[in-house]
Amino acid sequence: MAEDIRAKLERYKTAPFDSRFPNQNQTKNCWQNYLDFHRCEKAMAAKGADATPCQWYYRVYKSICPTSWVS
């Protein structure tokens, strides 16, 4: 499974379509991926596991959110 996630991260170009957020305004999508990233990191740290799968959420919110919100 970890190899599959790493392969997806290598092929990553931009955020894929998310049917939960079909509208042009992607603010909620940005916020949800930001929260998912931090929840994932917290959960992985609690388990003592590798946080590599969390990088997916990080890359998605970095590509969707405006630069001024991320930096």
Predicted model as a PDB file, atoms N, CA, C, CB and O in Angstrom, pLDDT in the B-factor column:
MODEL        1                                                                  
ATOM      1  N   MET A   1       0.814  -1.186   0.000  1.00 59.00           N  
ATOM      2  CA  MET A   1       0.000   0.000   0.000  1.00 59.00           C  
ATOM      3  C   MET A   1       0.861   1.254   0.000  1.00 59.00           C  
ATOM      4  CB  MET A   1      -0.928  -0.004   1.190  1.00 59.00           C  
ATOM      5  O   MET A   1       0.547   2.215  -0.702  1.00 59.00           O  
ATOM      6  N   ALA A   2       1.921   1.260   0.762  1.00 62.00           N  
ATOM      7  CA  ALA A   2       2.793   2.431   0.819  1.00 62.00           C  
ATOM      8  C   ALA A   2       3.421   2.712  -0.539  1.00 62.00           C  
ATOM      9  CB  ALA A   2       3.883   2.234   1.872  1.00 62.00           C  
ATOM     10  O   ALA A   2       3.624   3.869  -0.905  1.00 62.00           O  
ATOM     11  N   GLU A   3       3.734   1.644  -1.293  1.00 69.00           N  
ATOM     12  CA  GLU A   3       4.310   1.833  -2.623  1.00 69.00           C  
ATOM     13  C   GLU A   3       3.290   2.480  -3.550  1.00 69.00           C  
ATOM     14  CB  GLU A   3       4.789   0.488  -3.207  1.00 69.00           C  
ATOM     15  O   GLU A   3       3.646   3.312  -4.385  1.00 69.00           O  
ATOM     16  N   ASP A   4       2.010   2.097  -3.404  1.00 77.00           N  
ATOM     17  CA  ASP A   4       0.947   2.659  -4.218  1.00 77.00           C  
ATOM     18  C   ASP A   4       0.800   4.153  -3.949  1.00 77.00           C  
ATOM     19  CB  ASP A   4      -0.376   1.934  -3.947  1.00 77.00           C  
ATOM     20  O   ASP A   4       0.626   4.940  -4.880  1.00 77.00           O  
ATOM     21  N   ILE A   5       0.871   4.543  -2.683  1.00 69.00           N  
ATOM     22  CA  ILE A   5       0.757   5.956  -2.314  1.00 69.00           C  
ATOM     23  C   ILE A   5       1.956   6.732  -2.842  1.00 69.00           C  
ATOM     24  CB  ILE A   5       0.645   6.116  -0.780  1.00 69.00           C  
ATOM     25  O   ILE A   5       1.802   7.838  -3.360  1.00 69.00           O  
ATOM     26  N   ARG A   6       3.133   6.168  -2.716  1.00 73.00           N  
ATOM     27  CA  ARG A   6       4.323   6.847  -3.231  1.00 73.00           C  
ATOM     28  C   ARG A   6       4.262   7.002  -4.744  1.00 73.00           C  
ATOM     29  CB  ARG A   6       5.585   6.080  -2.838  1.00 73.00           C  
ATOM     30  O   ARG A   6       4.700   8.021  -5.277  1.00 73.00           O  
ATOM     31  N   ALA A   7       3.729   6.016  -5.436  1.00 77.00           N  
ATOM     32  CA  ALA A   7       3.579   6.095  -6.892  1.00 77.00           C  
ATOM     33  C   ALA A   7       2.596   7.198  -7.271  1.00 77.00           C  
ATOM     34  CB  ALA A   7       3.108   4.743  -7.462  1.00 77.00           C  
ATOM     35  O   ALA A   7       2.829   7.933  -8.230  1.00 77.00           O  
ATOM     36  N   LYS A   8       1.502   7.318  -6.528  1.00 72.00           N  
ATOM     37  CA  LYS A   8       0.535   8.384  -6.789  1.00 72.00           C  
ATOM     38  C   LYS A   8       1.154   9.754  -6.543  1.00 72.00           C  
ATOM     39  CB  LYS A   8      -0.710   8.205  -5.913  1.00 72.00           C  
ATOM     40  O   LYS A   8       0.912  10.692  -7.301  1.00 72.00           O  
ATOM     41  N   LEU A   9       1.951   9.870  -5.486  1.00 69.00           N  
ATOM     42  CA  LEU A   9       2.596  11.148  -5.200  1.00 69.00           C  
ATOM     43  C   LEU A   9       3.591  11.538  -6.287  1.00 69.00           C  
ATOM     44  CB  LEU A   9       3.300  11.088  -3.854  1.00 69.00           C  
ATOM     45  O   LEU A   9       3.744  12.721  -6.591  1.00 69.00           O  
ATOM     46  N   GLU A  10       4.262  10.562  -6.870  1.00 74.00           N  
ATOM     47  CA  GLU A  10       5.215  10.863  -7.936  1.00 74.00           C  
ATOM     48  C   GLU A  10       4.509  11.336  -9.204  1.00 74.00           C  
ATOM     49  CB  GLU A  10       6.067   9.635  -8.242  1.00 74.00           C  
ATOM     50  O   GLU A  10       5.037  12.179  -9.930  1.00 74.00           O  
ATOM     51  N   ARG A  11       3.313  10.795  -9.476  1.00 75.00           N  
ATOM     52  CA  ARG A  11       2.560  11.174 -10.667  1.00 75.00           C  
ATOM     53  C   ARG A  11       1.709  12.415 -10.445  1.00 75.00           C  
ATOM     54  CB  ARG A  11       1.682  10.030 -11.107  1.00 75.00           C  
ATOM     55  O   ARG A  11       1.067  12.891 -11.381  1.00 75.00           O  
ATOM     56  N   TYR A  12       1.690  12.941  -9.249  1.00 70.00           N  
ATOM     57  CA  TYR A  12       0.824  14.060  -8.889  1.00 70.00           C  
ATOM     58  C   TYR A  12       1.149  15.301  -9.714  1.00 70.00           C  
ATOM     59  CB  TYR A  12       0.955  14.373  -7.402  1.00 70.00           C  
ATOM     60  O   TYR A  12       2.304  15.718  -9.789  1.00 70.00           O  
ATOM     61  N   LYS A  13       0.133  15.883 -10.325  1.00 75.00           N  
ATOM     62  CA  LYS A  13       0.291  17.142 -11.056  1.00 75.00           C  
ATOM     63  C   LYS A  13      -0.524  18.247 -10.388  1.00 75.00           C  
ATOM     64  CB  LYS A  13      -0.138  16.973 -12.531  1.00 75.00           C  
ATOM     65  O   LYS A  13       0.020  19.289 -10.022  1.00 75.00           O  
ATOM     66  N   THR A  14      -1.816  18.021 -10.232  1.00 78.00           N  
ATOM     67  CA  THR A  14      -2.697  18.972  -9.575  1.00 78.00           C  
ATOM     68  C   THR A  14      -3.834  18.205  -8.906  1.00 78.00           C  
ATOM     69  CB  THR A  14      -3.247  20.020 -10.588  1.00 78.00           C  
ATOM     70  O   THR A  14      -3.981  17.000  -9.111  1.00 78.00           O  
ATOM     71  N   ALA A  15      -4.615  18.883  -8.129  1.00 81.00           N  
ATOM     72  CA  ALA A  15      -5.683  18.231  -7.373  1.00 81.00           C  
ATOM     73  C   ALA A  15      -6.717  17.614  -8.309  1.00 81.00           C  
ATOM     74  CB  ALA A  15      -6.358  19.234  -6.428  1.00 81.00           C  
ATOM     75  O   ALA A  15      -7.165  18.270  -9.250  1.00 81.00           O  
ATOM     76  N   PRO A  16      -7.100  16.370  -8.067  1.00 82.00           N  
ATOM     77  CA  PRO A  16      -8.131  15.738  -8.891  1.00 82.00           C  
ATOM     78  C   PRO A  16      -9.515  16.275  -8.542  1.00 82.00           C  
ATOM     79  CB  PRO A  16      -8.098  14.213  -8.715  1.00 82.00           C  
ATOM     80  O   PRO A  16      -9.692  16.941  -7.522  1.00 82.00           O  
ATOM     81  N   PHE A  17     -10.483  15.983  -9.387  1.00 86.00           N  
ATOM     82  CA  PHE A  17     -11.858  16.396  -9.131  1.00 86.00           C  
ATOM     83  C   PHE A  17     -12.377  15.701  -7.881  1.00 86.00           C  
ATOM     84  CB  PHE A  17     -12.763  16.083 -10.342  1.00 86.00           C  
ATOM     85  O   PHE A  17     -12.171  14.501  -7.699  1.00 86.00           O  
ATOM     86  N   ASP A  18     -13.041  16.448  -7.031  1.00 88.00           N  
ATOM     87  CA  ASP A  18     -13.648  15.904  -5.825  1.00 88.00           C  
ATOM     88  C   ASP A  18     -15.144  16.164  -5.913  1.00 88.00           C  
ATOM     89  CB  ASP A  18     -13.029  16.536  -4.526  1.00 88.00           C  
ATOM     90  O   ASP A  18     -15.572  17.319  -5.899  1.00 88.00           O  
ATOM     91  N   SER A  19     -15.938  15.117  -6.002  1.00 92.00           N  
ATOM     92  CA  SER A  19     -17.378  15.269  -6.206  1.00 92.00           C  
ATOM     93  C   SER A  19     -18.088  15.921  -5.011  1.00 92.00           C  
ATOM     94  CB  SER A  19     -17.995  13.915  -6.483  1.00 92.00           C  
ATOM     95  O   SER A  19     -19.235  16.350  -5.136  1.00 92.00           O  
ATOM     96  N   ARG A  20     -17.424  15.997  -3.873  1.00 91.00           N  
ATOM     97  CA  ARG A  20     -18.033  16.684  -2.728  1.00 91.00           C  
ATOM     98  C   ARG A  20     -18.064  18.195  -2.936  1.00 91.00           C  
ATOM     99  CB  ARG A  20     -17.271  16.353  -1.443  1.00 91.00           C  
ATOM    100  O   ARG A  20     -18.847  18.895  -2.295  1.00 91.00           O  
ATOM    101  N   PHE A  21     -17.209  18.702  -3.836  1.00 92.00           N  
ATOM    102  CA  PHE A  21     -17.099  20.132  -4.074  1.00 92.00           C  
ATOM    103  C   PHE A  21     -17.204  20.407  -5.578  1.00 92.00           C  
ATOM    104  CB  PHE A  21     -15.765  20.684  -3.500  1.00 92.00           C  
ATOM    105  O   PHE A  21     -16.194  20.708  -6.216  1.00 92.00           O  
ATOM    106  N   PRO A  22     -18.418  20.308  -6.159  1.00 92.00           N  
ATOM    107  CA  PRO A  22     -18.566  20.437  -7.611  1.00 92.00           C  
ATOM    108  C   PRO A  22     -18.571  21.880  -8.114  1.00 92.00           C  
ATOM    109  CB  PRO A  22     -19.831  19.768  -8.040  1.00 92.00           C  
ATOM    110  O   PRO A  22     -18.489  22.104  -9.321  1.00 92.00           O  
ATOM    111  N   ASN A  23     -18.664  22.839  -7.238  1.00 91.00           N  
ATOM    112  CA  ASN A  23     -18.786  24.236  -7.654  1.00 91.00           C  
ATOM    113  C   ASN A  23     -17.438  24.858  -7.984  1.00 91.00           C  
ATOM    114  CB  ASN A  23     -19.466  25.044  -6.572  1.00 91.00           C  
ATOM    115  O   ASN A  23     -16.383  24.299  -7.685  1.00 91.00           O  
ATOM    116  N   GLN A  24     -17.499  26.014  -8.601  1.00 92.00           N  
ATOM    117  CA  GLN A  24     -16.271  26.709  -8.972  1.00 92.00           C  
ATOM    118  C   GLN A  24     -15.515  27.200  -7.742  1.00 92.00           C  
ATOM    119  CB  GLN A  24     -16.586  27.882  -9.893  1.00 92.00           C  
ATOM    120  O   GLN A  24     -14.284  27.185  -7.722  1.00 92.00           O  
ATOM    121  N   ASN A  25     -16.240  27.632  -6.725  1.00 92.00           N  
ATOM    122  CA  ASN A  25     -15.618  28.110  -5.497  1.00 92.00           C  
ATOM    123  C   ASN A  25     -15.043  26.913  -4.734  1.00 92.00           C  
ATOM    124  CB  ASN A  25     -16.644  28.893  -4.618  1.00 92.00           C  
ATOM    125  O   ASN A  25     -15.792  26.047  -4.282  1.00 92.00           O  
ATOM    126  N   GLN A  26     -13.738  26.866  -4.595  1.00 92.00           N  
ATOM    127  CA  GLN A  26     -13.062  25.732  -3.980  1.00 92.00           C  
ATOM    128  C   GLN A  26     -12.570  26.027  -2.558  1.00 92.00           C  
ATOM    129  CB  GLN A  26     -11.898  25.311  -4.840  1.00 92.00           C  
ATOM    130  O   GLN A  26     -11.692  25.327  -2.054  1.00 92.00           O  
ATOM    131  N   THR A  27     -13.118  27.040  -1.918  1.00 94.00           N  
ATOM    132  CA  THR A  27     -12.701  27.403  -0.568  1.00 94.00           C  
ATOM    133  C   THR A  27     -12.919  26.260   0.422  1.00 94.00           C  
ATOM    134  CB  THR A  27     -13.455  28.640  -0.105  1.00 94.00           C  
ATOM    135  O   THR A  27     -12.038  25.958   1.228  1.00 94.00           O  
ATOM    136  N   LYS A  28     -14.083  25.630   0.364  1.00 94.00           N  
ATOM    137  CA  LYS A  28     -14.369  24.524   1.289  1.00 94.00           C  
ATOM    138  C   LYS A  28     -13.459  23.337   1.012  1.00 94.00           C  
ATOM    139  CB  LYS A  28     -15.841  24.093   1.181  1.00 94.00           C  
ATOM    140  O   LYS A  28     -13.043  22.647   1.943  1.00 94.00           O  
ATOM    141  N   ASN A  29     -13.148  23.093  -0.244  1.00 94.00           N  
ATOM    142  CA  ASN A  29     -12.232  22.016  -0.614  1.00 94.00           C  
ATOM    143  C   ASN A  29     -10.851  22.288  -0.035  1.00 94.00           C  
ATOM    144  CB  ASN A  29     -12.155  21.863  -2.149  1.00 94.00           C  
ATOM    145  O   ASN A  29     -10.207  21.388   0.504  1.00 94.00           O  
ATOM    146  N   CYS A  30     -10.405  23.518  -0.148  1.00 94.00           N  
ATOM    147  CA  CYS A  30      -9.124  23.929   0.419  1.00 94.00           C  
ATOM    148  C   CYS A  30      -9.111  23.658   1.927  1.00 94.00           C  
ATOM    149  CB  CYS A  30      -8.854  25.430   0.132  1.00 94.00           C  
ATOM    150  O   CYS A  30      -8.183  23.034   2.442  1.00 94.00           O  
ATOM    151  N   TRP A  31     -10.123  24.121   2.615  1.00 95.00           N  
ATOM    152  CA  TRP A  31     -10.206  23.976   4.069  1.00 95.00           C  
ATOM    153  C   TRP A  31     -10.263  22.510   4.474  1.00 95.00           C  
ATOM    154  CB  TRP A  31     -11.431  24.715   4.609  1.00 95.00           C  
ATOM    155  O   TRP A  31      -9.596  22.110   5.428  1.00 95.00           O  
ATOM    156  N   GLN A  32     -11.053  21.697   3.759  1.00 95.00           N  
ATOM    157  CA  GLN A  32     -11.192  20.288   4.116  1.00 95.00           C  
ATOM    158  C   GLN A  32      -9.872  19.543   3.950  1.00 95.00           C  
ATOM    159  CB  GLN A  32     -12.275  19.631   3.264  1.00 95.00           C  
ATOM    160  O   GLN A  32      -9.526  18.715   4.793  1.00 95.00           O  
ATOM    161  N   ASN A  33      -9.137  19.818   2.891  1.00 94.00           N  
ATOM    162  CA  ASN A  33      -7.851  19.148   2.689  1.00 94.00           C  
ATOM    163  C   ASN A  33      -6.816  19.618   3.702  1.00 94.00           C  
ATOM    164  CB  ASN A  33      -7.339  19.395   1.271  1.00 94.00           C  
ATOM    165  O   ASN A  33      -5.961  18.840   4.125  1.00 94.00           O  
ATOM    166  N   TYR A  34      -6.890  20.889   4.094  1.00 95.00           N  
ATOM    167  CA  TYR A  34      -6.003  21.407   5.139  1.00 95.00           C  
ATOM    168  C   TYR A  34      -6.264  20.660   6.449  1.00 95.00           C  
ATOM    169  CB  TYR A  34      -6.209  22.941   5.333  1.00 95.00           C  
ATOM    170  O   TYR A  34      -5.328  20.214   7.113  1.00 95.00           O  
ATOM    171  N   LEU A  35      -7.539  20.528   6.814  1.00 96.00           N  
ATOM    172  CA  LEU A  35      -7.887  19.807   8.040  1.00 96.00           C  
ATOM    173  C   LEU A  35      -7.484  18.343   7.954  1.00 96.00           C  
ATOM    174  CB  LEU A  35      -9.385  19.917   8.317  1.00 96.00           C  
ATOM    175  O   LEU A  35      -6.941  17.789   8.910  1.00 96.00           O  
ATOM    176  N   ASP A  36      -7.747  17.710   6.805  1.00 96.00           N  
ATOM    177  CA  ASP A  36      -7.399  16.299   6.634  1.00 96.00           C  
ATOM    178  C   ASP A  36      -5.894  16.078   6.786  1.00 96.00           C  
ATOM    179  CB  ASP A  36      -7.868  15.798   5.263  1.00 96.00           C  
ATOM    180  O   ASP A  36      -5.462  15.080   7.363  1.00 96.00           O  
ATOM    181  N   PHE A  37      -5.105  17.009   6.268  1.00 96.00           N  
ATOM    182  CA  PHE A  37      -3.651  16.891   6.390  1.00 96.00           C  
ATOM    183  C   PHE A  37      -3.223  16.899   7.852  1.00 96.00           C  
ATOM    184  CB  PHE A  37      -2.956  18.029   5.632  1.00 96.00           C  
ATOM    185  O   PHE A  37      -2.453  16.040   8.281  1.00 96.00           O  
ATOM    186  N   HIS A  38      -3.716  17.860   8.611  1.00 96.00           N  
ATOM    187  CA  HIS A  38      -3.306  17.970  10.007  1.00 96.00           C  
ATOM    188  C   HIS A  38      -3.869  16.830  10.862  1.00 96.00           C  
ATOM    189  CB  HIS A  38      -3.751  19.311  10.575  1.00 96.00           C  
ATOM    190  O   HIS A  38      -3.203  16.366  11.788  1.00 96.00           O  
ATOM    191  N   ARG A  39      -5.079  16.379  10.562  1.00 97.00           N  
ATOM    192  CA  ARG A  39      -5.633  15.226  11.276  1.00 97.00           C  
ATOM    193  C   ARG A  39      -4.820  13.973  10.987  1.00 97.00           C  
ATOM    194  CB  ARG A  39      -7.102  15.003  10.887  1.00 97.00           C  
ATOM    195  O   ARG A  39      -4.537  13.176  11.882  1.00 97.00           O  
ATOM    196  N   CYS A  40      -4.450  13.815   9.721  1.00 96.00           N  
ATOM    197  CA  CYS A  40      -3.664  12.651   9.319  1.00 96.00           C  
ATOM    198  C   CYS A  40      -2.307  12.649  10.028  1.00 96.00           C  
ATOM    199  CB  CYS A  40      -3.469  12.634   7.787  1.00 96.00           C  
ATOM    200  O   CYS A  40      -1.881  11.623  10.560  1.00 96.00           O  
ATOM    201  N   GLU A  41      -1.636  13.794  10.033  1.00 96.00           N  
ATOM    202  CA  GLU A  41      -0.343  13.877  10.719  1.00 96.00           C  
ATOM    203  C   GLU A  41      -0.476  13.554  12.202  1.00 96.00           C  
ATOM    204  CB  GLU A  41       0.264  15.270  10.543  1.00 96.00           C  
ATOM    205  O   GLU A  41       0.356  12.840  12.763  1.00 96.00           O  
ATOM    206  N   LYS A  42      -1.511  14.073  12.831  1.00 96.00           N  
ATOM    207  CA  LYS A  42      -1.724  13.828  14.257  1.00 96.00           C  
ATOM    208  C   LYS A  42      -1.995  12.345  14.516  1.00 96.00           C  
ATOM    209  CB  LYS A  42      -2.894  14.683  14.781  1.00 96.00           C  
ATOM    210  O   LYS A  42      -1.468  11.771  15.469  1.00 96.00           O  
ATOM    211  N   ALA A  43      -2.820  11.728  13.663  1.00 96.00           N  
ATOM    212  CA  ALA A  43      -3.144  10.318  13.828  1.00 96.00           C  
ATOM    213  C   ALA A  43      -1.913   9.442  13.604  1.00 96.00           C  
ATOM    214  CB  ALA A  43      -4.261   9.916  12.867  1.00 96.00           C  
ATOM    215  O   ALA A  43      -1.697   8.480  14.342  1.00 96.00           O  
ATOM    216  N   MET A  44      -1.117   9.761  12.606  1.00 95.00           N  
ATOM    217  CA  MET A  44       0.080   8.971  12.323  1.00 95.00           C  
ATOM    218  C   MET A  44       1.112   9.123  13.435  1.00 95.00           C  
ATOM    219  CB  MET A  44       0.689   9.386  10.979  1.00 95.00           C  
ATOM    220  O   MET A  44       1.796   8.162  13.787  1.00 95.00           O  
ATOM    221  N   ALA A  45       1.224  10.324  13.986  1.00 95.00           N  
ATOM    222  CA  ALA A  45       2.159  10.540  15.085  1.00 95.00           C  
ATOM    223  C   ALA A  45       1.722   9.760  16.326  1.00 95.00           C  
ATOM    224  CB  ALA A  45       2.270  12.040  15.408  1.00 95.00           C  
ATOM    225  O   ALA A  45       2.561   9.231  17.055  1.00 95.00           O  
ATOM    226  N   ALA A  46       0.414   9.690  16.564  1.00 96.00           N  
ATOM    227  CA  ALA A  46      -0.098   8.950  17.716  1.00 96.00           C  
ATOM    228  C   ALA A  46       0.177   7.453  17.575  1.00 96.00           C  
ATOM    229  CB  ALA A  46      -1.603   9.197  17.880  1.00 96.00           C  
ATOM    230  O   ALA A  46       0.428   6.763  18.564  1.00 96.00           O  
ATOM    231  N   LYS A  47       0.127   6.961  16.340  1.00 94.00           N  
ATOM    232  CA  LYS A  47       0.397   5.541  16.092  1.00 94.00           C  
ATOM    233  C   LYS A  47       1.885   5.249  15.997  1.00 94.00           C  
ATOM    234  CB  LYS A  47      -0.292   5.093  14.817  1.00 94.00           C  
ATOM    235  O   LYS A  47       2.307   4.097  16.105  1.00 94.00           O  
ATOM    236  N   GLY A  48       2.682   6.297  15.793  1.00 94.00           N  
ATOM    237  CA  GLY A  48       4.109   6.106  15.586  1.00 94.00           C  
ATOM    238  C   GLY A  48       4.407   5.610  14.180  1.00 94.00           C  
ATOM    239  O   GLY A  48       5.452   5.004  13.942  1.00 94.00           O  
ATOM    240  N   ALA A  49       3.499   5.862  13.250  1.00 93.00           N  
ATOM    241  CA  ALA A  49       3.637   5.389  11.870  1.00 93.00           C  
ATOM    242  C   ALA A  49       4.231   6.487  10.985  1.00 93.00           C  
ATOM    243  CB  ALA A  49       2.268   4.934  11.312  1.00 93.00           C  
ATOM    244  O   ALA A  49       4.332   7.649  11.377  1.00 93.00           O  
ATOM    245  N   ASP A  50       4.617   6.075   9.787  1.00 90.00           N  
ATOM    246  CA  ASP A  50       5.160   6.990   8.792  1.00 90.00           C  
ATOM    247  C   ASP A  50       4.046   7.905   8.280  1.00 90.00           C  
ATOM    248  CB  ASP A  50       5.814   6.207   7.619  1.00 90.00           C  
ATOM    249  O   ASP A  50       2.952   7.430   7.976  1.00 90.00           O  
ATOM    250  N   ALA A  51       4.308   9.192   8.182  1.00 88.00           N  
ATOM    251  CA  ALA A  51       3.307  10.166   7.763  1.00 88.00           C  
ATOM    252  C   ALA A  51       3.322  10.429   6.263  1.00 88.00           C  
ATOM    253  CB  ALA A  51       3.517  11.456   8.498  1.00 88.00           C  
ATOM    254  O   ALA A  51       2.765  11.433   5.820  1.00 88.00           O  
ATOM    255  N   THR A  52       3.935   9.567   5.473  1.00 87.00           N  
ATOM    256  CA  THR A  52       3.992   9.757   4.026  1.00 87.00           C  
ATOM    257  C   THR A  52       2.607   9.856   3.379  1.00 87.00           C  
ATOM    258  CB  THR A  52       4.761   8.623   3.397  1.00 87.00           C  
ATOM    259  O   THR A  52       2.434  10.692   2.491  1.00 87.00           O  
ATOM    260  N   PRO A  53       1.620   9.059   3.767  1.00 88.00           N  
ATOM    261  CA  PRO A  53       0.298   9.198   3.138  1.00 88.00           C  
ATOM    262  C   PRO A  53      -0.324  10.579   3.327  1.00 88.00           C  
ATOM    263  CB  PRO A  53      -0.637   8.158   3.692  1.00 88.00           C  
ATOM    264  O   PRO A  53      -1.165  10.986   2.525  1.00 88.00           O  
ATOM    265  N   CYS A  54       0.064  11.292   4.348  1.00 92.00           N  
ATOM    266  CA  CYS A  54      -0.474  12.622   4.611  1.00 92.00           C  
ATOM    267  C   CYS A  54      -0.014  13.645   3.577  1.00 92.00           C  
ATOM    268  CB  CYS A  54      -0.070  13.078   5.997  1.00 92.00           C  
ATOM    269  O   CYS A  54      -0.639  14.693   3.414  1.00 92.00           O  
ATOM    270  N   GLN A  55       1.062  13.342   2.890  1.00 90.00           N  
ATOM    271  CA  GLN A  55       1.574  14.278   1.890  1.00 90.00           C  
ATOM    272  C   GLN A  55       0.584  14.496   0.761  1.00 90.00           C  
ATOM    273  CB  GLN A  55       2.890  13.778   1.328  1.00 90.00           C  
ATOM    274  O   GLN A  55       0.620  15.539   0.108  1.00 90.00           O  
ATOM    275  N   TRP A  56      -0.300  13.535   0.516  1.00 88.00           N  
ATOM    276  CA  TRP A  56      -1.327  13.719  -0.520  1.00 88.00           C  
ATOM    277  C   TRP A  56      -2.196  14.938  -0.180  1.00 88.00           C  
ATOM    278  CB  TRP A  56      -2.214  12.437  -0.656  1.00 88.00           C  
ATOM    279  O   TRP A  56      -2.407  15.804  -1.029  1.00 88.00           O  
ATOM    280  N   TYR A  57      -2.694  15.006   1.052  1.00 92.00           N  
ATOM    281  CA  TYR A  57      -3.537  16.125   1.473  1.00 92.00           C  
ATOM    282  C   TYR A  57      -2.758  17.430   1.426  1.00 92.00           C  
ATOM    283  CB  TYR A  57      -4.086  15.888   2.885  1.00 92.00           C  
ATOM    284  O   TYR A  57      -3.297  18.468   1.042  1.00 92.00           O  
ATOM    285  N   TYR A  58      -1.502  17.377   1.814  1.00 92.00           N  
ATOM    286  CA  TYR A  58      -0.661  18.575   1.789  1.00 92.00           C  
ATOM    287  C   TYR A  58      -0.542  19.122   0.370  1.00 92.00           C  
ATOM    288  CB  TYR A  58       0.735  18.266   2.356  1.00 92.00           C  
ATOM    289  O   TYR A  58      -0.713  20.320   0.145  1.00 92.00           O  
ATOM    290  N   ARG A  59      -0.250  18.250  -0.574  1.00 89.00           N  
ATOM    291  CA  ARG A  59      -0.090  18.697  -1.958  1.00 89.00           C  
ATOM    292  C   ARG A  59      -1.398  19.210  -2.538  1.00 89.00           C  
ATOM    293  CB  ARG A  59       0.446  17.565  -2.820  1.00 89.00           C  
ATOM    294  O   ARG A  59      -1.403  20.178  -3.299  1.00 89.00           O  
ATOM    295  N   VAL A  60      -2.496  18.577  -2.188  1.00 91.00           N  
ATOM    296  CA  VAL A  60      -3.791  19.028  -2.705  1.00 91.00           C  
ATOM    297  C   VAL A  60      -4.128  20.408  -2.150  1.00 91.00           C  
ATOM    298  CB  VAL A  60      -4.906  18.017  -2.344  1.00 91.00           C  
ATOM    299  O   VAL A  60      -4.514  21.300  -2.907  1.00 91.00           O  
ATOM    300  N   TYR A  61      -3.989  20.592  -0.851  1.00 91.00           N  
ATOM    301  CA  TYR A  61      -4.353  21.907  -0.331  1.00 91.00           C  
ATOM    302  C   TYR A  61      -3.364  22.979  -0.770  1.00 91.00           C  
ATOM    303  CB  TYR A  61      -4.432  21.868   1.187  1.00 91.00           C  
ATOM    304  O   TYR A  61      -3.753  24.139  -0.906  1.00 91.00           O  
ATOM    305  N   LYS A  62      -2.103  22.633  -0.995  1.00 92.00           N  
ATOM    306  CA  LYS A  62      -1.146  23.614  -1.512  1.00 92.00           C  
ATOM    307  C   LYS A  62      -1.493  24.035  -2.934  1.00 92.00           C  
ATOM    308  CB  LYS A  62       0.271  23.047  -1.470  1.00 92.00           C  
ATOM    309  O   LYS A  62      -1.245  25.179  -3.316  1.00 92.00           O  
ATOM    310  N   SER A  63      -2.062  23.126  -3.724  1.00 91.00           N  
ATOM    311  CA  SER A  63      -2.388  23.470  -5.110  1.00 91.00           C  
ATOM    312  C   SER A  63      -3.747  24.163  -5.226  1.00 91.00           C  
ATOM    313  CB  SER A  63      -2.373  22.216  -5.975  1.00 91.00           C  
ATOM    314  O   SER A  63      -3.952  24.948  -6.152  1.00 91.00           O  
ATOM    315  N   ILE A  64      -4.673  23.892  -4.314  1.00 92.00           N  
ATOM    316  CA  ILE A  64      -6.002  24.489  -4.394  1.00 92.00           C  
ATOM    317  C   ILE A  64      -6.078  25.851  -3.685  1.00 92.00           C  
ATOM    318  CB  ILE A  64      -7.026  23.539  -3.795  1.00 92.00           C  
ATOM    319  O   ILE A  64      -6.686  26.789  -4.201  1.00 92.00           O  
ATOM    320  N   CYS A  65      -5.477  25.949  -2.536  1.00 93.00           N  
ATOM    321  CA  CYS A  65      -5.569  27.163  -1.732  1.00 93.00           C  
ATOM    322  C   CYS A  65      -4.745  28.297  -2.344  1.00 93.00           C  
ATOM    323  CB  CYS A  65      -5.103  26.887  -0.302  1.00 93.00           C  
ATOM    324  O   CYS A  65      -3.695  28.056  -2.938  1.00 93.00           O  
ATOM    325  N   PRO A  66      -5.226  29.532  -2.196  1.00 92.00           N  
ATOM    326  CA  PRO A  66      -4.429  30.669  -2.665  1.00 92.00           C  
ATOM    327  C   PRO A  66      -3.084  30.731  -1.925  1.00 92.00           C  
ATOM    328  CB  PRO A  66      -5.212  31.993  -2.469  1.00 92.00           C  
ATOM    329  O   PRO A  66      -2.987  30.370  -0.752  1.00 92.00           O  
ATOM    330  N   THR A  67      -2.079  31.184  -2.620  1.00 90.00           N  
ATOM    331  CA  THR A  67      -0.732  31.233  -2.064  1.00 90.00           C  
ATOM    332  C   THR A  67      -0.660  32.064  -0.787  1.00 90.00           C  
ATOM    333  CB  THR A  67       0.229  31.790  -3.088  1.00 90.00           C  
ATOM    334  O   THR A  67       0.080  31.722   0.135  1.00 90.00           O  
ATOM    335  N   SER A  68      -1.419  33.142  -0.729  1.00 92.00           N  
ATOM    336  CA  SER A  68      -1.382  34.002   0.456  1.00 92.00           C  
ATOM    337  C   SER A  68      -1.940  33.287   1.685  1.00 92.00           C  
ATOM    338  CB  SER A  68      -2.168  35.288   0.200  1.00 92.00           C  
ATOM    339  O   SER A  68      -1.584  33.648   2.807  1.00 92.00           O  
ATOM    340  N   TRP A  69      -2.793  32.297   1.511  1.00 88.00           N  
ATOM    341  CA  TRP A  69      -3.338  31.536   2.647  1.00 88.00           C  
ATOM    342  C   TRP A  69      -2.372  30.490   3.132  1.00 88.00           C  
ATOM    343  CB  TRP A  69      -4.648  30.875   2.269  1.00 88.00           C  
ATOM    344  O   TRP A  69      -2.375  30.146   4.314  1.00 88.00           O  
ATOM    345  N   VAL A  70      -1.546  29.976   2.248  1.00 85.00           N  
ATOM    346  CA  VAL A  70      -0.672  28.849   2.566  1.00 85.00           C  
ATOM    347  C   VAL A  70       0.640  29.303   3.156  1.00 85.00           C  
ATOM    348  CB  VAL A  70      -0.413  28.021   1.336  1.00 85.00           C  
ATOM    349  O   VAL A  70       1.173  28.633   4.041  1.00 85.00           O  
ATOM    350  N   SER A  71       1.173  30.401   2.706  1.00 77.00           N  
ATOM    351  CA  SER A  71       2.499  30.823   3.153  1.00 77.00           C  
ATOM    352  C   SER A  71       2.511  31.482   4.495  1.00 77.00           C  
ATOM    353  CB  SER A  71       3.088  31.742   2.175  1.00 77.00           C  
ATOM    354  O   SER A  71       3.571  31.881   4.978  1.00 77.00           O  
TER     355      SER A  71                                                      
ENDMDL                                                                          
END                                                                             
